[in-house]
Amino acid sequence: MIGYTMVGTADLNRAEQFYDPLMALLGQERCFSDEQFASWGRKDDDRAPRFFTGYPFDGNSASVGNGAMTAFLIESPEVIDRMFEIALERGGQDEGKPGFRPQYGEGFYAAYVRDPDGNKLAFVCYDAGKPA
């Protein structure tokens, strides 16, 4: 259903430094980058969903939509915990510490951050098991 997701940035170099280690943990490689944008995904499959960050094409500054969020499906709570740590180390902001969210499902484990440009991200695992 999703072909790609793109979030805006005011500083592409900073955004690349923020996203490179997160995408590496997801097994996603840098597919392309130039002076306008960067993308991550699978180089061997151009039909697999990709994630982009870049400067808005209309030349105006990037703005963040209230209520917009990109959620990355993660294999385990441990990887979510590590992604949350890396995001904060790379200039992200805490929007919800890692933990179970039983209101979304019995095994729903997630963490929420904003990237250095204010784009909201979620790292989620749907089947993390029952909370202790």
C-alpha positions in Angstrom: 0.0 0.0 0.0 2.8 2.5 0.8 5.2 3.3 -2.0 7.3 5.8 0.0 7.2 8.3 2.8 8.9 11.7 2.7 9.5 14.2 5.5 11.0 17.6 5.1 14.2 19.0 6.5 15.9 22.3 6.9 19.3 20.7 7.0 19.9 17.6 4.9 23.3 16.7 6.3 21.9 16.8 9.9 18.9 14.7 8.7 21.2 12.1 7.1 23.2 11.8 10.3 20.0 11.3 12.3 18.5 8.7 10.0 21.5 6.7 8.8 22.0 4.7 12.1 18.2 4.3 12.6 17.8 2.9 9.1 20.8 0.6 9.5 19.1 -1.0 12.6 16.1 -1.6 10.3 18.3 -3.2 7.7 17.6 -0.4 5.3 20.4 1.0 3.2 21.0 4.4 1.7 19.5 4.1 -1.7 20.1 7.6 -3.0 21.2 11.0 -2.0 22.0 14.3 -3.6 21.9 17.9 -2.6 18.1 17.8 -2.5 17.1 14.6 -0.7 18.2 11.2 0.7 16.4 7.9 0.7 16.7 4.5 2.4 15.2 1.2 1.6 16.4 -1.9 -0.4 18.7 -1.2 -3.3 17.8 -4.6 -4.8 14.0 -3.9 -4.9 12.9 -0.6 -6.2 9.2 -1.6 -5.5 9.8 -2.0 -1.8 8.7 1.0 0.3 11.3 3.7 0.9 11.8 6.5 3.3 13.0 9.9 2.1 14.0 13.2 3.8 14.7 16.3 1.8 14.1 19.9 1.1 10.6 20.8 0.0 10.4 21.0 -3.8 8.4 24.3 -3.7 11.5 26.0 -2.2 9.6 27.0 0.9 10.8 26.0 4.4 9.8 22.6 5.7 6.9 22.6 8.1 5.6 19.9 10.3 1.9 18.9 10.1 0.1 18.4 13.4 -1.1 14.8 13.6 1.2 13.5 10.9 3.5 10.6 11.9 5.6 7.9 10.3 5.6 4.6 12.1 8.3 2.0 11.6 7.5 -1.6 12.2 10.2 -3.1 14.4 10.9 -6.7 15.2 11.5 -6.5 19.0 11.3 -4.2 22.0 15.0 -4.3 22.3 15.5 -2.8 18.9 12.9 -0.1 19.7 14.8 0.7 22.9 18.0 1.1 21.0 16.4 3.2 18.2 14.9 5.5 20.8 18.4 6.0 22.4 20.0 6.7 19.0 17.3 9.1 18.1 17.9 11.1 21.3 21.7 10.9 20.9 21.3 12.3 17.3 19.2 15.4 18.3 15.7 13.9 18.4 13.2 14.8 21.1 11.3 12.4 23.4 7.6 12.2 22.5 6.9 8.9 24.5 9.4 6.6 26.1 9.6 3.0 25.0 7.0 0.8 26.6 3.8 -1.2 26.2 0.7 0.7 25.1 -2.1 -1.8 26.0 -4.8 0.6 24.8 -3.6 -0.2 21.2 -3.3 -4.0 21.7 -2.0 -6.5 24.2 1.5 -6.9 22.6 1.8 -3.3 21.3 5.2 -1.9 22.3 6.3 1.5 21.0 8.4 4.6 21.4 7.8 8.1 19.9 10.3 10.7 18.9 10.6 13.9 16.8 13.5 14.2 14.5 15.6 17.4 14.6 13.2 19.0 12.2 10.1 18.2 14.4 8.8 15.3 12.3 7.1 12.7 14.5 8.2 9.1 14.3 7.0 6.0 16.0 8.9 2.8 16.5 6.3 0.0 17.0 6.2 -3.8 17.6 2.7 -5.3 17.4 3.5 -8.6 19.0 6.0 -7.9 21.8 4.1 -10.2 24.3 2.2 -9.4 27.4 3.4 -6.6 29.6 4.9 -7.7 32.9 
